[in-house]
Amino acid sequence: MASLASVGLFAIGVYLSIRALAALYRIADLWYRIGTDWPRVARGIIGWVGTAIAVALLAKGGRRAAFLYGLAGYAVFHVVLHVAMRAYVRMRLRARRRGF
């Protein structure tokens, strides 16, 4: 049963990482209306990051580690995808300029 709980907490960590990153992207998405929508942006960030912190504090031992691996694992995966995408686009642009 402990392993099922760890898998569940890992999945919850991935989900909360996705939601926290989406809340952070809301700053850029709503920048043109940030003067009026900043409370909604702040609520989203505080809500999702606060939930992640609360789960991390409530989980014990190996279950906390599983949750934090899910949380950090998706964040690292997200950054790696951005770096890989930029490298791929640069490579395709160079190939296009050369006529390939």
N, CA, C and O of each residue as an XYZ file, in Angstrom:
400
protein
N       0.814     -1.190      0.000
C       0.000      0.000      0.000
C       0.865      1.264      0.000
O       0.472      2.290     -0.556
N       2.031      1.185      0.620
C       2.908      2.358      0.659
C       3.384      2.725     -0.739
O       3.552      3.905     -1.048
N       3.599      1.733     -1.576
C       4.070      2.028     -2.922
C       2.973      2.688     -3.743
O       3.261      3.568     -4.554
N       1.726      2.286     -3.552
C       0.606      2.912     -4.252
C       0.460      4.371     -3.819
O       0.182      5.242     -4.643
N       0.646      4.630     -2.537
C       0.587      6.004     -2.033
C       1.723      6.843     -2.623
O       1.519      8.010     -2.954
N       2.907      6.261     -2.755
C       4.030      6.992     -3.338
C       3.787      7.315     -4.811
O       4.098      8.413     -5.271
N       3.232      6.357     -5.545
C       2.918      6.605     -6.953
C       1.866      7.703     -7.063
O       1.958      8.579     -7.923
N       0.877      7.650     -6.194
C      -0.155      8.687     -6.185
C       0.407     10.056     -5.874
O       0.047     11.039     -6.522
N       1.289     10.130     -4.889
C       1.897     11.419     -4.544
C       2.834     11.910     -5.641
O       2.944     13.117     -5.857
N       3.510     11.000     -6.337
C       4.330     11.406     -7.476
C       3.443     12.050     -8.544
O       3.781     13.100     -9.091
N       2.311     11.414     -8.833
C       1.376     11.951     -9.834
C       0.807     13.297     -9.389
O       0.650     14.205    -10.205
N       0.502     13.426     -8.117
C       0.007     14.701     -7.601
C       1.091     15.768     -7.718
O       0.792     16.926     -8.012
N       2.340     15.389     -7.491
C       3.450     16.333     -7.649
C       3.574     16.817     -9.085
O       3.794     18.006     -9.318
N       3.436     15.915    -10.049
C       3.478     16.308    -11.463
C       2.320     17.259    -11.770
O       2.512     18.292    -12.412
N       1.122     16.906    -11.310
C      -0.056     17.738    -11.567
C       0.111     19.135    -10.968
O      -0.165     20.132    -11.636
N       0.554     19.212     -9.729
C       0.716     20.517     -9.090
C       1.835     21.321     -9.739
O       1.766     22.550     -9.776
N       2.857     20.655    -10.248
C       3.912     21.357    -10.976
C       3.349     21.969    -12.259
O       3.661     23.114    -12.587
N       2.528     21.218    -12.983
C       1.892     21.740    -14.194
C       1.026     22.943    -13.856
O       1.092     23.962    -14.544
N       0.226     22.844    -12.820
C      -0.680     23.945    -12.457
C       0.091     25.169    -11.971
O      -0.289     26.298    -12.282
N       1.170     24.961    -11.211
C       1.968     26.097    -10.732
C       2.658     26.796    -11.901
O       2.696     28.026    -11.942
N       3.202     26.037    -12.848
C       3.813     26.657    -14.029
C       2.779     27.398    -14.857
O       3.061     28.478    -15.376
N       1.586     26.835    -14.989
C       0.517     27.520    -15.723
C       0.136     28.824    -15.025
O      -0.131     29.827    -15.687
N       0.111     28.814    -13.704
C      -0.194     30.041    -12.964
C       0.892     31.088    -13.183
O       0.593     32.278    -13.280
N       2.144     30.659    -13.260
C       3.226     31.607    -13.524
C       3.158     32.153    -14.947
O       3.486     33.317    -15.180
N       2.738     31.327    -15.895
C       2.577     31.801    -17.272
C       1.424     32.794    -17.397
O       1.369     33.565    -18.355
N       0.514     32.778    -16.443
C      -0.607     33.717    -16.484
C      -0.123     35.163    -16.435
O      -0.802     36.056    -16.941
N       1.040     35.405    -15.833
C       1.597     36.759    -15.809
C       1.807     37.249    -17.237
O       1.397     38.357    -17.583
N       2.446     36.427    -18.063
C       2.694     36.816    -19.458
C       1.395     36.847    -20.268
O       1.206     37.723    -21.112
N       0.506     35.889    -20.008
C      -0.741     35.823    -20.758
C      -1.626     37.044    -20.523
O      -2.287     37.515    -21.448
N      -1.644     37.549    -19.318
C      -2.520     38.668    -18.977
C      -1.759     39.977    -18.795
O      -2.268     40.897    -18.154
N      -0.565     40.076    -19.339
C       0.249     41.270    -19.134
C      -0.444     42.535    -19.630
O      -0.300     43.599    -19.026
N      -1.195     42.425    -20.727
C      -1.868     43.604    -21.273
C      -2.976     44.106    -20.341
O      -3.411     45.250    -20.474
N      -3.435     43.284    -19.412
C      -4.467     43.680    -18.453
C      -3.997     43.531    -17.017
O      -4.816     43.420    -16.105
N      -2.692     43.528    -16.809
C      -2.158     43.231    -15.481
C      -2.614     44.250    -14.436
O      -2.721     43.935    -13.251
N      -2.881     45.479    -14.895
C      -3.328     46.512    -13.960
C      -4.646     46.179    -13.284
O      -4.868     46.561    -12.135
N      -5.530     45.464    -13.990
C      -6.822     45.114    -13.402
C      -6.900     43.644    -12.980
O      -7.686     43.301    -12.097
N      -6.109     42.784    -13.587
C      -6.202     41.345    -13.308
C      -5.119     40.819    -12.369
O      -5.014     39.607    -12.182
N      -4.322     41.689    -11.782
C      -3.253     41.193    -10.921
C      -3.776     40.408     -9.719
O      -3.086     39.492     -9.271
N      -4.981     40.720     -9.159
C      -5.439     39.872     -8.045
C      -5.703     38.430     -8.483
O      -5.420     37.494     -7.736
N      -6.242     38.249     -9.684
C      -6.506     36.908    -10.187
C      -5.194     36.166    -10.434
O      -5.079     34.977    -10.137
N      -4.211     36.876    -10.977
C      -2.899     36.273    -11.223
C      -2.252     35.864     -9.894
O      -1.744     34.751     -9.760
N      -2.277     36.760     -8.934
C      -1.669     36.474     -7.629
C      -2.390     35.327     -6.922
O      -1.748     34.476     -6.306
N      -3.727     35.302     -7.009
C      -4.493     34.217     -6.393
C      -4.110     32.870     -6.980
O      -3.970     31.887     -6.253
N      -3.941     32.823     -8.289
C      -3.564     31.569     -8.930
C      -2.196     31.081     -8.494
O      -2.015     29.904     -8.182
N      -1.236     31.993     -8.474
C       0.124     31.618     -8.076
C       0.146     31.180     -6.608
O       0.696     30.131     -6.275
N      -0.451     31.986     -5.743
C      -0.453     31.664     -4.314
C      -1.207     30.365     -4.057
O      -0.787     29.550     -3.236
N      -2.314     30.176     -4.755
C      -3.120     28.974     -4.553
C      -2.396     27.700     -4.934
O      -2.350     26.758     -4.143
N      -1.826     27.651     -6.136
C      -1.187     26.411     -6.599
C       0.154     26.163     -5.919
O       0.462     25.030     -5.549
N       0.952     27.211     -5.751
C       2.234     27.027     -5.062
C       1.991     26.720     -3.582
O       2.692     25.895     -2.995
N       1.012     27.373     -2.989
C       0.669     27.095     -1.596
C       0.180     25.671     -1.394
O       0.504     25.036     -0.390
N      -0.602     25.165     -2.346
C      -1.063     23.779     -2.266
C       0.115     22.814     -2.341
O       0.166     21.833     -1.599
N       1.056     23.090     -3.233
C       2.238     22.234     -3.359
C       3.056     22.249     -2.060
O       3.536     21.208     -1.613
N       3.207     23.411     -1.473
C       3.956     23.510     -0.219
C       3.231     22.756      0.898
O       3.859     22.056      1.693
N       1.907     22.903      0.950
C       1.133     22.222      1.994
C       1.253     20.699      1.864
O       1.430     20.003      2.864
N       1.156     20.187      0.642
C       1.280     18.737      0.444
C       2.687     18.276      0.839
O       2.846     17.232      1.472
N       3.698     19.052      0.464
C       5.076     18.684      0.809
C       5.276     18.654      2.323
O       5.984     17.790      2.840
N       4.658     19.589      3.026
C       4.805     19.617      4.479
C       4.014     18.502      5.162
O       4.427     18.000      6.207
N       2.883     18.115      4.578
C       2.045     17.080      5.190
C       2.539     15.660      4.905
O       2.291     14.749      5.695
N       3.230     15.469      3.793
C       3.739     14.134      3.445
C       4.929     13.798      4.342
O       5.674     14.681      4.767
N       5.086     12.538      4.611
C       6.164     12.091      5.505
C       7.131     11.168      4.782
O       6.717     10.358      3.953
N       8.399     11.284      5.086
C       9.438     10.348      4.651
C       9.520     10.123      3.155
O       9.646     11.065      2.372
N       9.446      8.842      2.767
C       9.581      8.454      1.373
C       8.452      8.991      0.516
O       8.635      9.234     -0.677
N       7.284      9.177      1.117
C       6.171      9.739      0.355
C       6.438     11.193      0.000
O       6.065     11.644     -1.083
N       7.078     11.932      0.900
C       7.447     13.313      0.586
C       8.455     13.332     -0.558
O       8.380     14.180     -1.447
N       9.386     12.402     -0.529
C      10.382     12.331     -1.602
C       9.711     12.038     -2.937
O      10.072     12.634     -3.952
N       8.742     11.130     -2.950
C       8.032     10.816     -4.192
C       7.299     12.045     -4.715
O       7.316     12.319     -5.915
N       6.658     12.781     -3.821
C       5.960     13.999     -4.224
C       6.931     15.026     -4.789
O       6.675     15.620     -5.837
N       8.044     15.234     -4.094
C       9.019     16.229     -4.550
C       9.687     15.810     -5.854
O      10.018     16.668     -6.672
N       9.895     14.506     -6.068
C      10.429     14.029     -7.348
C       9.447     14.343     -8.481
O       9.859     14.762     -9.563
N       8.180     14.146     -8.238
C       7.179     14.480     -9.250
C       7.139     15.968     -9.528
O       7.060     16.385    -10.684
N       7.194     16.769     -8.481
C       7.156     18.224     -8.605
C       8.373     18.746     -9.366
O       8.237     19.498    -10.330
N       9.551     18.342     -8.927
C      10.786     18.818     -9.561
C      11.006     18.158    -10.915
O      11.529     18.787    -11.835
N      10.612     16.906    -11.042
C      10.818     16.191    -12.300
C      10.097     16.844    -13.452
O      10.663     16.987    -14.535
N       8.851     17.247    -13.240
C       8.130     17.896    -14.333
C       8.710     19.279    -14.624
O       8.782     19.680    -15.786
N       9.120     20.006    -13.602
C       9.705     21.335    -13.832
C      10.979     21.219    -14.669
O      11.189     22.012    -15.588
N      11.825     20.244    -14.362
C      13.049     20.032    -15.148
C      12.691     19.596    -16.575
O      13.287     20.077    -17.538
N      11.727     18.696    -16.708
C      11.263     18.251    -18.018
C      10.771     19.429    -18.850
O      11.056     19.501    -20.045
N      10.048     20.337    -18.244
C       9.525     21.518    -18.927
C      10.664     22.402    -19.450
O      10.629     22.852    -20.595
N      11.656     22.643    -18.619
C      12.795     23.471    -19.025
C      13.592     22.787    -20.136
O      13.997     23.442    -21.096
N      13.818     21.493    -20.019
C      14.563     20.751    -21.043
C      13.828     20.813    -22.377
O      14.462     20.959    -23.422
N      12.504     20.704    -22.358
C      11.750     20.815    -23.607
C      11.919     22.177    -24.250
O      12.038     22.270    -25.472
N      11.933     23.233    -23.456
C      12.144     24.575    -24.014
C      13.521     24.704    -24.649
O      13.653     25.249    -25.745
N      14.534     24.209    -23.975
C      15.896     24.276    -24.517
C      16.009     23.446    -25.790
O      16.603     23.894    -26.772
N      15.444     22.241    -25.781
C      15.495     21.371    -26.964
C      14.729     21.988    -28.126
O      15.170     21.894    -29.272
N      13.594     22.616    -27.853
C      12.808     23.234    -28.903
C      13.575     24.376    -29.551
O      13.574     24.505    -30.775
N      14.215     25.190    -28.762
C      14.999     26.305    -29.323
C      16.164     25.781    -30.165
O      16.446     26.324    -31.233
N      16.832     24.747    -29.699
C      17.936     24.166    -30.460
C      17.430     23.575    -31.770
O      18.074     23.739    -32.807
N      16.300     22.897    -31.742
C      15.727     22.307    -32.951
C      15.330     23.392    -33.956
O      15.592     23.252    -35.150
N      14.709     24.458    -33.486
C      14.308     25.547    -34.386
C      15.535     26.194    -35.008
O      15.535     26.486    -36.204
N      16.577     26.424    -34.222
C      17.819     26.995    -34.780
C      18.413     26.080    -35.839
O      18.862     26.542    -36.888
N      18.416     24.786    -35.562
C      18.961     23.822    -36.519
C      18.150     23.835    -37.814
O      18.728     23.805    -38.901
N      16.837     23.879    -37.716
C      15.988     23.893    -38.916
C      16.161     25.192    -39.699
O      16.133     25.176    -40.930
N      16.339     26.311    -39.007
C      16.548     27.581    -39.712
C      17.877     27.581    -40.463
O      17.955     28.061    -41.593
N      18.920     27.043    -39.834
C      20.220     26.932    -40.532
C      20.106     26.033    -41.747
O      20.652     26.342    -42.806
N      19.402     24.924    -41.601
C      19.225     23.998    -42.730
C      18.436     24.667    -43.863
O      18.736     24.461    -45.039
N      17.451     25.449    -43.509
C      16.650     26.136    -44.517
C      17.492     27.159    -45.274
O      17.362     27.294    -46.490
N      18.354     27.878    -44.560
C      19.221     28.874    -45.213
C      20.207     28.205    -46.168
O      20.583     28.779    -47.190
N      20.619     26.991    -45.828
C      21.556     26.255    -46.692
C      20.846     25.561    -47.864
O      21.497     25.076    -48.789
N      19.523     25.521    -47.817
C      18.767     24.908    -48.901
C      18.411     23.460    -48.676
O      18.065     22.765    -49.632
N      18.482     22.966    -47.426
C      18.120     21.572    -47.151
C      16.691     21.476    -46.734
O      16.200     20.381    -46.460
